[in-house]
Amino acid sequence: MESCNCRAKVSATAVPVETLINRFPSSGIITVSARICDVDCTANNCFISILYGDDINQNNSFVFKSAAPGLPTYESVSGGGTGMILTAEGQASGVNFHDNAVLSNIHFLHETIIGTAICSITLTANGLTFEVPGCIFTNPENEN
């Protein structure tokens, strides 16, 4: 039987965000869901998904899914809490962002003095780059 130690389940739903598409400013609504695990777990246990709707150019809207994100890298956060940095390969569905996609950076701040947040998202697909340079504040759902 597989041992699966998942640190947290984090989600942010329909949050307005300022984004960068190939370094050009844009904005839209984002939903991020993730279950962050310490060891490789099955797709039923560990995942990350992003749904983004762009307000300026609907062709930049996409859905990203990865059933097997990489193992998180942990870092201490000044003032307390934990920072978890993840990368993931997955599939994107959209007009401009589609097929194979790489989530090269996403930070989860867990139980910090500013709360729980998802920060610094960077995703690439089809030679295009999507970034959320700031943070999205969330309500954590701790699960093991």
VENBEL-V626141 format. One record per backbone hydrogen bond with DSSP energy under -1.0 kcal/mol. CO is the residue of the C=O (numbers start at 1). NH is the residue of the N-H. If there is no record, write none. Layout:
# VENBEL-V626141
<<CO NH> <CO NH>>
This chain:
# VENBEL-V626141
<<5 38> <8 36> <9 141> <10 34> <12 32> <15 30> <17 28> <19 26> <20 131> <21 24> <24 21> <26 19> <27 55> <28 17> <29 53> <30 15> <31 51> <32 12> <33 49> <34 10> <35 47> <36 7> <36 8> <42 45> <42 46> <47 35> <48 66> <49 33> <50 64> <51 31> <52 62> <53 29> <57 60> <58 61> <59 96> <62 52> <63 93> <64 50> <65 91> <66 48> <73 85> <75 83> <77 80> <81 77> <82 110> <83 75> <84 108> <85 73> <87 70> <88 103> <90 101> <91 65> <92 99> <93 63> <99 92> <101 90> <102 104> <102 124> <103 88> <105 122> <106 86> <107 119> <108 84> <109 117> <110 82> <112 115> <115 112> <116 138> <117 109> <118 136> <119 107> <121 132> <122 104> <122 105> <123 130> <124 102> <125 128> <128 125> <129 22> <130 123> <131 20> <132 121> <134 120> <136 118> <141 9>>
